[in-house]
Amino acid sequence: MATKGGIPLAALRADLEGGWPAGTRWTTSAGVAGAILEQPVGTRVAFRIHAGDRRLRLTGSVLGAGADGARAKVRASLAVLEAGKEERAVWQGSCRGLGGGHLRPTRRLSAGFEIADEAQLLLAATGPAGARVLWRGIEIGLEGTDEEGPFSAPVREQDAAEERPTAAEARPRFSILTPVHDPPVAILEQTIDSVLAQSHEDWELCLVDDGSHDPRVRETLRRYADGDPRVRLAVRETAGGIAAATNAALEMAGGEFVALLDHDDLLLPDALAQVDEVLRRHPDADMAYSDEEMFEEGGTSFVFAKPHWSPDLLRSQMYTCHLGVYRHSLAVAIGGFRSEFDGSQDFDFALRFTERSERVVHIPRVLYRWRAHLGSAAADVQAKPAAYPAARRAIAEHLRRTGVEADVHFGPWQGVYRVVHRLPAEVKVAVALVGEDNSSEALERLASAATDDTSSGAPGTRVLSAATPAAALEECADTDVVILCDGAVEPLTRFWLARLAGFAWQAGVAAVGAKTLAPDGRVERGALAVDRGLPLPLMYAGGAGDPGPLGIGLLPANVAAVDGVVAVPVTRAHRLGGLGQGPGNMALADYCLRADSAGLRVVFAPDVLLRRTGGHTPANDLLALNAFRSRWAREFPADPYFDLSAGWPGVE
């Protein structure tokens, strides 16, 4: 009988008491869909699975790689070990590594097997030293499941009707703001030419020469202004800085929306057409931003694929950046750009703008090319050193204006920042050790860790044990924030309790997840992405210090869901229906998706670290995963924060 939607191996938690074997990692490969588990020979990786009395089917393929410069044969095998039974092979096969890092695929894997209740799926590899096996796109399907799909989400008729623009809708007119100060003339010409080449013609280009010393710059600007009536030029004899020059361009602008273009960057030919289409589909939007590409002439390029609107990430870095398009009237209402933040004036502007409106849309396409050349901030973070303290001040002022009590610190690299919220003394916090098998010793260690943290602003923290997250929430009804710890853990971060609870206490936040490490120091729990309604762990088996996509491994940001160690505001959780509606062991992920649907935020705080101190990983409940996907696939066919089209997120 055919299966209905396989569960990818990447969605399962490995059962590894001491951590992942050395050299084991998740990765992706060009042209290969999904995640790849790379396993050195001589190692075993196990996944405990529960599926009732079910027949399962494994599908996927296997690749082999030998040591550099040598041909090697490796053998891969899958086996199931049920409680009280002998290990039995499900599939085995050979694959040949070509040496030098080249891979050669074998025949596709396809095997069916049955388990009575709970089993252990073993991945084992043998071969010469230095060889490795890559398990590619492995999925476990439940045969004969009664769960109804679909596991993909076709566009509903009402959605399609809502997105169709009518002929009566006015097309927005764009004013492109470009301050100019002594760029190389050839590069300036390329920038202006990229505007002239736009397929969407309803625009004006507002150029402001901010006291350029090179006379060829002004000559070039006048030539373009004389050649096309849509190109407007203002001249400032004395340089006033980028904010002042941008404000001068804003004063010239007559469009409904203003777009920011630096004097040495490029718009793709369909950039304004794409923005126009999105704004017609979202007529209430006040701000739009696209993905961007950083490039060097004749050199390398880097594509910055951005998440949808993520306010907590914006407090960590200026991620919206290029191409940024803003409603003109609101840009004027907030006072335009401020010279005291030159170098980070666009960051300060975006923070102030989104304080007034969070009607923000993301365009998941590269529409802007950010040129990296000598003297540009894109090429050298030292080119504008004043920009970084200015950005920190901009974030701090933004927090004060919005009534958020927090400190702003420089992040792990220049241009990123870390917000640490202060927990009000009156907020009551509880810490719950969740699970059936947690020992009294584990509870005592957690109570000691909470007591040591009382100086951080959470005096008298209550510590308890509960069988499920729902039971913990009910028992903590008289507290403000409960921190749920799935299994025995020890904190590695000072003031961990107050930092999690402080974040959870912020308006609009439904859950905050910490980063939990396995005993070997690799990431085990934390942030989850969603693909076709199925939660996938981010940064799984990565290093504790790996930045991950968008810096998600180190910077606080919004994500679809969190697990492991999670802080939850009790009152908001009850308003959302509590933590008991999730199928099986997916209760917290279900809660996070319900919160997202209600307009609340889920935050991953990776700078708060804990480590698992013992205990086996609970069995992966395939029936619960299947039910979870059936429930959420239509509403969450794709993750709002990560582009999963190239494979599993956060693997490299």
N, C-alpha and C positions, 0 to 999 in steps of 0.2 A: 504494500500500500504506500502511496506517495506521502512524503512528509509535507508539512505546511510551514515552510520557513525555518531554516536551520539557525541554531544559536551559535554565533562565532566563538571560537576558543578564547578570543580576546575579551569576551564578556564574562568569563569565568575567573574565579580566584583560585590560584594554585594552592595546594595543600603542602606547604614546605615549612616544617618546624624550624629549621635553622636558616631559612632564607633561600634565595635562588642559587643554584650551582654557579660557580664562577664562570663567566663568559657567556651565560645565558642572557638573552635580551630580546625585546620586541623591536622590530624594525619594519621598514617598508622598502619597496623596490619599484623603480620606474616601470610602468607598464603592468604592474601586478596589483590587482585589486585586493584591498583588505590588508590585514596585519600579518606579519610573518614572525613566528617564534624561532629564534636562532639558538640551537642547542649544541654545545660541544660533545664530541663522542665521549663515551665513558660516563655519561651523566644520566640521571632519571628525573623527570618532572612529573608530578602527580596532580590530578584534579579530582577531588571527591565530588561525586554527582549523585543526586537523588531524582528519581523519575517515577516512583511507584513501580507497578508491574507493567513495564513498558518495553516495547522494542524500539531501539534507537538506530540511527544510521549516521555513520561518519563519512564526510565527503571532504575533498580538498586535494592537495598534491604535495609532493615532497621534492626538495632539491638537495643536492650534495655539494660540498666544497672541500677540496683537499688542501694540504699545506702548500704554501707558495712554492712554485717551481716544480711541483711533483704531482703526478697523477695519483689519485687515491680512490678506493672504493669504500663506501660507508653503507652500513645497514641500519635501517630504521624500523622500528616496530611499535605497534600500539597494543596494549593489553588491558584487560579488565580484571581487577582483583576484588571479589566480593567478600564480605565478612564471612569468615569461616570456610572459604573455598580457595582452591588453588588458583594461581594466576593462569589465565588462559589468553592465548593470542587472538586478537581481533583482526590485525593486519600486519604484514611485514613485507619489506621489499628492499631492493638495493638501488643505490644511485651513485653516480660517479662524479667526483670532483675533477675539474680540468686543471686545477692549479692556478696560482696567480690571482686568486679571488674570483675566478670565473665559475659559473654555476651551470649545471645541466639538469633540467627537470626529468623526473621519471614518469612512469605512467600515473594517471590520476588515481587517487585513493578513493575507494568506495567500499564500505563494509557495514553490514548490519549485525546487531547483537542485542541480547536481552539482559536486563537486570531485574532481580526480584524486588529490590527496594533501593538499597544504597550500594554504590560500588566506587572503586577508585580507578580512574583512567590514567594509565601510565604511558608516558612518552619516553622511550629509551633509544639510544643510538650507540652503535659500536663501529669501530674503524681505527685507522692509524692515528697516531698522535698528531694533533694540529688540525685534524679534519672536523667538519661540523655538518649538521643537518639543519635544514630550514623547513619548518612545517608551514605551508603556505595556504591561507584561506581555509583552514580547518573549521568545519561546522558540524554541530550535532543536531540532527533533526529528530523530532518525535513522530514516529509513524502511527497513523491511526488516531491522531489527536482529535478531540471533539471541539477544541478551541476554534472559534471562527476568526477568519481574517477580516479585512485584508491587512497584509503586513506592509503595504505601500498605501499612500494616500492620494488618490486621484483628486483633482480639483473639483470641489463641489459646485453645482450649478449656480448657487447663490453667490459663491465666491467669485466665479468667473464673471457673473453679471456685474458685481461690485467693481471689478477691476477694469471693465470696458469703459473707456472715456467716451463721453457723448460729444456730439459736434458742437454743442453750445458751450462747452468748457473753454475758458480762455487759456491760451498757451502762455506760460510764464515767459517773461522777457528778462534776460540775464545781463547784469552789469559786471564785467570782469575787472577786478581791482588789481593793478600791477604797479607798485612803487619801483622806481628805477634809480640805481646809484652805481655808476661806473662798472657795468658788466662788460665782458668782452663783446665787441660789436657783433661778431659772427654768431655768438650764442644768443644775444638779444634778438637778432633777426630770426633765428630759429624759433624762439619763443613766440614772437608776434605772428610768424607764419603759421604756427600751430593753431592759433586762434582763427586766422583767415581761412584755414582749411576745414573749419567745422562744418559738418553736414547740416547742423541746425543753425539757421541764419539769423534768428531773432536775438541778437546780442549787441552789446556795445563794449568796447575795450577802453577803460579809463586808465590812461598812462600818466604817471606823475614823475617827472624828472626831479629827483631830490638833490639838486646841487651837484650834478656830476662834473668832474674835472675834465674829463676827456670830451673835447668838442664834437668828436665823431658820434658820441652817444646821442646828443641832442639833434644833430643833423639826421641821424637815422630815425629818431622818433618823429621829427617833423615830416620826413619823407613818407612814412606810413600814415600819419594823420592827414596829409594832403591827398593821399591816394585812395582812401576809403572813408566815407562820412561816418561810419560806425566807430572809427578810431578817434578818440578824443585825447587831447594832450593838455596838461597843465605843467608849468615850470616853476620850480622853487629855486631861487638863486642861491640860497644857503641851505645846506643839508640840515634837516631837522630830525632825521632818524626814521626808521621804518614805520613806526606807529603814526607819526605825524604825516608822513607821505601817504600812508594807506587811508587815513582820515580825509586827506585832500581828495583822494580818488573817490571815497565814499560820498563826499559832498557833490561831486560831479555826477554821480550815478543816478539814473532814472528808472532802473529796472525794478521789477517786483522782487527779484532775488539778486544777491551779490555773490560772486565767486572769487576766491582768492587765488592768484597766480603769481608766483615769484618770477623775477626778471630773467632767470636762467633755466627755467623748467619748461615742460612741454605738456600740452593737452593732446590726448588721442583724438583722432578725427571725429569720433562719435560721442565724445565726452558730454557735450551739452545736450545732444539728442537723448542720451541715456538718462541724464538727470531730468530732462523735461518729461520723459515718459514716466519716470517714477513719481514725480511731483503731480502729474495728472492723475495717477492712480491713488495718490495720497494727498488730496487737496488741502488737508489741514496741517500738513507737515510744515514746520518752520525751519528745519535744518536737514541737509542731506550730506553724506560723505561717502566716498568710494574707496576701493582698494587702490594701492599705488605701487609703483616700481621705482626703486633707486638704481641708477645706472651710471657707469663711467664710459666715456667715449672709447670705443674699441676694447672695452674691458668687460668686467663682470656686471651682472645685474641681480637684484634681489627683489622679489615680489612680497609685499606686505599684505597678506590676506587678513582682513580685519573681522572682528565679531560684529554682530548687530549691537544696538545701543547698550553700552555697558558703563553705567555711571561710576561704579567703583573702580573700574580700570582707568577711567579718565582722571580719577584722583591719583593714579599711580604713574601715568604717562600720557602725553599728548598723542593719543593713538588715532583720533579722527583725522587730523591734519589735512592731507591732500587727497582728493579734491574736496574742499569744504565749500558748501553753498548755504547761504543764510538768508532768511527773509529780511528784505531791506528795512522795512519799518521797524522791526525789532532790533536790528543792528544799530539803527539811529537812536532808538529809545534807550538803549543801555549805554549810550555815550561813545560808541565806536571803540577805538583802540587807545590804550594808555601808554604814553611814552616811558613811564617809569618801569615798564616791563619789557622794554625793547630787547629783542632776542627771543623772548617768550611771550610776545604780545598776542600772538594767535592763541596760545594756551590760555592766557588770562581772559581773552575775549570769549573763547569757547566755554569756559567755566561760568562766566557771567551770563552768557547767552542761555545756557541750559538751566540756569537757575530760574529763568523766566519761562522757559518752555522745554519740555522733554518730548515734544512731538518731533522725534528725530528718526530718520530712516537711513539705513545702510544700503549702498548699492554694491553688491558683491562682484564687482568687475574692476579691473585696472583701468582707470580713466586718466591717470596723471603719471607722468614720468618725472621723477625728482633727480635732477642732475647732481652728481658728485664730482666736484672739481676743486682745484687748489683754492683754499680760502672759504669754501662752503662748509656749513655745519654738517651737511650730509657726508662729506668726505673726511672731515676732521673735527672731532668733538671739542678740540681745543681752539677751533677757529673763533668761537664766540663764547668765551668762558663765563661772561656775565649772564648768559642765558639761564644757567642752571640755578644759581641762587634766586634769580628773578622768578623762575617757575616755582620754586619752593615757596616763595612769598605769595605767589598767586594762589597756590593751593591753600596755604594757611588763611589768607583773606577770604577765600571762597568758603572754607569751613566756618569761619567766624560769622560771615553773612548768613549762612544757613543754620546757625545755631548748633553746630556740631562741636563738642568738646574733644579735641584731639591734638596730637603732636605730629609734625611732619618731619620725616628724616630723609636724607639722601639714600637712594637705593643702592643695589649692588653694582650698578654701572651708571655712568653719567647719562642724565636725561630721564631717569626713572626715580620714583619716590615711594616712600612707605608711610602710610597713615596709621597711627596707633591711637585708637579711641580710648578716652578716659571713661572709666566706669563710675557712675555716681554712687556715692557711699550708701544711699538708701536702697539700691537695687539688691534684691535677695537672689542668691545663686545656689543651685543645687548641682551636684555631680552624681551621675548614676552609672554604675557599672552594669552593663546590660548583657545578659546571657544566662543560659541554664547551668553552665559548668564552671562558673567563676568561683574561685576559692575565697575563703575568709581572709587568707593572707594577701590575695590580690586586692581585696577591698581595703584592708588596712594600709597597704602601700599607697593606694590612691588617696585615702583620707589623709595620710601624712603629706603627700604632695600638695593637696589642697590647703592644708594647714600652713605649710611653708610659704604658700602664695598669698596669705591673708594681707600682707603689707601692700599688696597691689590694689586694694580698694574693694575687696570682697570678703569682709570679716564675717565670721560665723557661717561659713559655707557648709551646707548640709551634704553629707555623702551617704549614698544608699546603694542597694543592689536591687535589680529588677529583672524579671525574665524577658521582657520585651520592651521596645521603646514606648509602646502605648501604655503599658503598666507603669513605667517610670514617669510619664507625663501625668497620669492620673494621681500618682502618689505625690507629685510636686505641684499640686494645684495651688498651694499657698505661697509659691515662689514666683519670681519674675522671669528667670532664665534657668533652663536646665541644660547641662552639658552631658550628652549621652556618649558613653565610651563603650564601643562594641568589643568586649574582651579586655584582658589585662594589659594595661599600658603604663608607661612611665613618661612623664613630661621631660623634654630636653630643652625647653625654652623658659626663660625666667618670666614670671608673671603671665604664664600661659592662660590661666583661668580668667583673669581680668581682661586679657586681650580678646579672647573669644567672646566672653559675655559682653564686653564693651561694644564689639562689632554687632552682636545679635540684638543689642538694645537700641540700635539706630532705627529711625523711622523707615518703614518700607522694607525692612529685612526680615525674612522668614526663617533663614537657617544660615549658619556659618560653619564651614568645615575646616579642620586642621589637616596637616600632612602627617600621616602615620607611617613609620618605617618598620620594615621587617627586622628581625634580630641582626641581619647582615648589613643593615644600613640602607637598603634600597627601598624605594617607595612602594608601599603596599595598599594604602587607602588614602582617600582624599576627595578629589574632584571627579565628577562623572560627566561624560558627554552622552548625547542621545542620538541614536541612528535608527530610523524606522521604528521608533518607539522602544528601542532596547538600550539600557544604560551600559556604557563602556567606560572603564576606568581610565583616567588620564594619568600619564607619567608612570604607568604601572611598570615596576621593576627597574625604573630609572634611578639615577643617583640622586641623593638628597639635594645636591647643589646644581642639578641640571636646570637650565632656564625654561626649557620646553617652548612650545609655540606661544607667541605673544608674551613671553616671560611668565606664563601661567605657573611655572614651577617655583617662582620666587616672589611674584608680585600679587598682592590682593586684587581679585577681579571677580566679576560675575560669571557664574557657570550655570548649567542646567540643573545640576543636582550634586549632592555631596554625601559621603558616607564615612564610616569609621568613627571618628570623634567629632561630634556635631553639637553646636550650641543652638538652642531653639528658644525663642521668646514664648513663654507659656500661654499667655492670653491670645496671641495671634494664632498659635497652633490650635487652640480650642476653637477659635472662630473659623478655621479652615477644616474643621471636622476631626481634629486630633491626628494621631499617628497610627490608627488602627485600620485604615481603609486599604492599605496596600496589600497585595496578594503575597502571602508567604513572607520570605525574608526581604522583600522589596519595599517594606513599609516606609523607610525614610526617603527613598528615591521617589516613591509615589507622592509623598507629602510635598517634596520639592517641586514636582511638576504641577501639583494642585496650586501651590503658592505662585508659581509662574503664571498660571492661567488666571489667577486672581490679581495680577499686577504687582506682586511682591517680588523681592530680589533674593537670590541665593548667592552667597559669597564664599569663595575659597580663599582662606588665609594661609598660604603656604609657609609664611615666616613663623608660624606656630608649629613646632615639631614635637611629636611624641613617638615612642617606640614600643612595639608589641613585646611583651616580656614572656609570653608563653601561650600554650593552648593551641589546639589544632584549628585550622580554618574550617568554619561550618561547611557542610556539604552544599554544593551549588544545586539549588532546587530548579531543575529544568522546567517543571510544570509551572512554578511561580514565574519564572522568566517568560515563559510562553504566554501566560495569562496577562502579565504586565504589558507585554508587547501588544497583545490584542486590545488592551484598554487604551494605550497611548499612541499607537502607530498613526492614527488619523490626525491627532492634534499635534504630534511631534514627529513628523516624518523626517525632519532634518534638524540637526542641532543649531540653535540660534547663535552660538558663539564660535563654532569651529567648522571649517570646511572639511567634511569627511570624504569628499569625492576621491581624494588621492590615497585613502586608506585610514587606518586607525589613528586617532590623534595622539600627539605627544610621545611618539615612540622614538624619536631621534633628537 
